[in-house]
């Protein structure tokens, strides 16, 4: 083919389906045709990602199945043997409670079905390419597997590191499993290099293909063993371990049931917590939904499907700005009762952020211990600058915190330097590190301290723009805040004003002055409410601030609205919010139960919430409409336990993947790009983007890093063991059965000379990235967490990962064209 020709003939060699109109297409302008194929390739990526989400929904339904078990509990109906001189046999007989527990182990499901769902396009592309080439190797499939692995490990990890909100961090919880899959994520590609370049250069033997495939069940077994801690004895008896597993499953089951119910008790608790001021039932339902989602662990498949919905104009999840969890306890500082390993002590700060006035002199930071309290333990701490500077704004400090047996709360006291210069609020950080043996760091190992300037009188405003109270509450408590300074004594007046409520009948009128002492930053005012025991409509009155003194000013929220609800109306509101919450949760159920539901979802923009849909939602819906309607024909995931949807979706992925392979091949021929380069750029990027969005959402909303990056290493190794092991077995067996051993055609010969170099390059980048994550996990400056932590360090870490990926792409491409040689 003449690379300078304006028109070009593309023959069907190396493709299965395309070109459809070979004679006609050969007369098209070469670059116009290439542009058309590029647009077509992008559209096919949309299609394969949508059907992959359907496939993942089926996997989520399959792996979330539960079974009922019976456990013995103490008899709750006995009276403790009172009165009769001894308990009867009936009273002492065990009581059996029936509970639902998950059938699938999370680690096994992540490395089998979920890894297959995440990597199905790459794996099927490799299989289809070999079969389409007459059982001869190609460059597109293997190149896509290695290219996707590099993008997943390097780019997705970089995005997850930087997307964590400032001041927060995420650690991998299942570190044993991650260590196992990380080893195989490197070993798989080293093995690949040895097979192609060392053991039998450029020839794949049948035993090599079988061994490659057998590594797949091996990694599953070893990861399962790591998950169960078979490598170290943590329990004296197997029964203790099994009991712990049952209790864990029960807790997860309770959380799952609670999430699905949207019960009135849950909603009432969320509303009355006062974490958010609710303006209407829909807002209350959104917040309740977000709270329930936040409290529940979700699989990677769940995040993949949810992120996919948002990226195709579907319904969105209201958890992206989730509220911070209250880590402190409600019982005076004692740690909350959490499902933790009681053989290990865990230490963390009692809060992720603290604040103090500049003139306070010192600030005490709480450090709490959970888990095993029956031992002595210690942990180091040290301060580090943020916008505040040690020696100017605070006194740098480091030391050791020691917990005696039974102690669960300690404090660290940091000296604050007061000056007469007005400054904006400044921050510094305090880190916990180097826990003693038998002690682990919990989630909040880094806390942020904000120093609030006190050299200005401040800005006064209400804490909330509106309040909601039941008529029977008796008193409405409204908080006035003093921000951006607290110097000197100031006063401000507040006055009530009728709207639909009547002073003297529904509430007691107030027109008073509030005084803030020097350094005081909040005041609570009380307005009595009157309960007349007569059914009334909701009553509303306003409270306004005015006349600040001593140089203080009023802020934006200088007035607030108080709504008085009739008690019956309050219960009606709770019921309505609970119903709306249940509707929200139903929209987030993975997998539909009927074709009607599937087509309704396919035809809807933003889940049917048109008034809240943005322009981009309509654009994405328009672009994906055809695919969504087509794949709504796939059997619903809840039919036949998800297996029918699994099978049909897998076949649909195979068809779309075959077209993607052909389009990529033709595009490469039109532009003069080698398949190996097309694979690591266009194809790898197109198949990896959905996982990118899913990982980002999981990183932000999960409390750990497992769902974000913990599954990447497993998927990368499974890509090799299935994506190359299976087609190699098919091809080598076919050649062995159809050709004599002396026939050259009986050999499965790798013709891509650039592949070993690309594999070696990726392996080096993977080792560096995993070492970086290990350093971040144990490094105090990085916050002792794989994701997030110190802002400067997390951006440096992400830059390293992205730079490694760019080096991989550039060097692998140059080597493919013999521009560089090794």
Order of alpha helices (4+ residues) and beta strands (2+ residues): alpha-alpha-beta-alpha-beta-alpha-alpha-alpha-alpha-beta-alpha-beta-alpha-alpha-alpha-alpha-alpha-beta-beta-beta-beta-beta-beta-beta-beta-beta-beta-beta-beta-beta-beta-beta-beta-beta-beta-alpha-alpha-alpha-alpha-alpha-alpha-alpha-alpha-beta-alpha-beta-alpha
